[in-house]
Amino acid sequence: MLLVLRWLVSSALVYVVEYEFPFATSGLSAQGLVGPSALGRRRFRLRAEGEDEHRAGVVELHFDRVQAYRVTFSPDVQPSAIERSYGRVTRLLDSAWASTSRSDVPVHHYEIYVDDGPCVELLAGAFVGRFFEETTETDRETDRR
C-alpha cells in the first residue's frame, strides 16, 4: 500500500495526500473512472484503468463506512479542488461537510479529481488504495528478446 503523507494548504483548506495514482491521469476521463459501486452496506469502490509510458494497470480505491458522496463534473469543479486532488486522493482536514455528520464514528472528507472527469467527494470512515500492475506491450517485447 502506498501511503504518502504530505500536509498541504490550498485556499485555506488543509489536506493530506492519502494516495497518488501510479500512472498519469491525463488520459483518464469519466469513462475511465468506474463507480462508485456498492460493495455492501456503506462500502464503495472506485476503479480506474489507465496507463502511461511507465506503467499500466488498475487502481482500486476502497471506502468504508460511507455516509455520503457527491460528484461534480467539469466545468463546475473549483480550481482549488483540481489543484489539491488532481490524480490523487486527498483527505480534507477541518471540512465543513464532514463536521455536519451525525455519525457516532469519525468520518473523513476524501476528494479525487481526474482529468476531464469528475471530482468525486466522499464522507467515509476509512480508505485503502491498491494498484494492480499489468504487463505492458513494451515489457512483452523486452521479454521476447
N, C-alpha and C positions, 0 to 999 in steps of 0.2 A: 504494500500500500504506500503510495506516495503522499506524504503529508508535508506541505510547505506552509510554514507559519511565518507570515510577514504582517506586521502591524502597519497599516497604511491609513492615511487620511485623505478623503476626497469629498469636496463640497460639504464639509462639516460632519460627514459621517465617518466613523472609524470602522474599519473592517479587517478581517483576517482572510488571507487566501488559504482555502482548505484543499483545493485540488486544481492542478493545471492540466489541460488536455495535452497528451503526448504528441499530438500532431497539430498542424496548423488548422485552425477552424475557418480560414478564409474561404475554403471550398465547401464548407458545411452550411446548409441552408435549413429552412424549416422542414424540408423533406428529409434531411439527414438526421434530424432530431426527432426520435420516436418517443412518444409518451406524453404526459405521464400515463402509465398503465397501472391499474390497481393490481397489487400482488396479494391482496388480503386486506384485512381490516386496518385502515390508516397507514398503509405502506405503498409507496410509489417508486417507480423506476423510470429513469430517463436513459435512453440508449442512443448512442451516436456512432455511426460507422464513418471512418474517414481515413485519409492517407495524405502524406506529403512526400517530398523526395527522400525523407529519412525513415519514416515509419508508416505502417498501415495496421489497422485493427479496429477493435470495438471497445468503446468506453461505456461502462455501465455505472450509473450514479444511483445509489440506493438511498432512499429517505424513509426513516421510520417515525412512527407517531406523528403523522402529518395531520395538522389541524386545518390548513387551508393552502391553496395555491392560486396564483394568478399569472396570466400570460399577457404580455404587451408586445405587439408587433410594430416593426418599423413603419412609419417614421415617428411613432409616438413614444419611443424609448428615449428617456432622458440621456443627454450626453454623459453625465456623471456615472450613470449605470453602465454605459458602454465602456468608459474608461476603467472602472474598477473590476468589471466582471467579464470582459472580452476574453473568451477562450479559457475560462476558469470558473470554479465555484468559489464564491466568497460568502463569508458569514458576516452579516452586518451587526455591529455591536450597538447597543442603545437604540434599537429600532422602535419607532413609534408603533409600527404594525405589530411587532412581537409583544409589545407591552399591553396590547389590547386582549391578549389571550387570557382566557379564564381557566386554563388547564391547571391541574394540580402538579403536573410535571413541567419542568422548564422546556421552553421551545426556543428555537433559534430561527432567525430570518436568513435564508440562503438565497443567493441570486446567481444566475447563469445567463450569459449572453453569447450567442454565436452569430457569425457574420451573416447578414441578410436574413436573419431569422428572428425568432422571438427572444425576448428577455423573460425568463421563467423565474418566478419567485415562489418560495415555499416557506411555510412555518412548519418546522419539524423538530422532533426531539433529537434525532441523530442522523448522521450522514456517513456513507462509505463510498469511495470511488475506486473502480477497478478498471484495468486495461488488459485486454486480451490481444496480444500481438499476433498478426498474421504474416506469413511469408510473402514477400513481395516478388514480382516478376524479376526484378534485378537480383534478388537473393537466389532465385531458382537458376538464373543464368550463370551466376557465380558458382553455384554448386555443381553445375554440369561441366565446368571447365576442369 
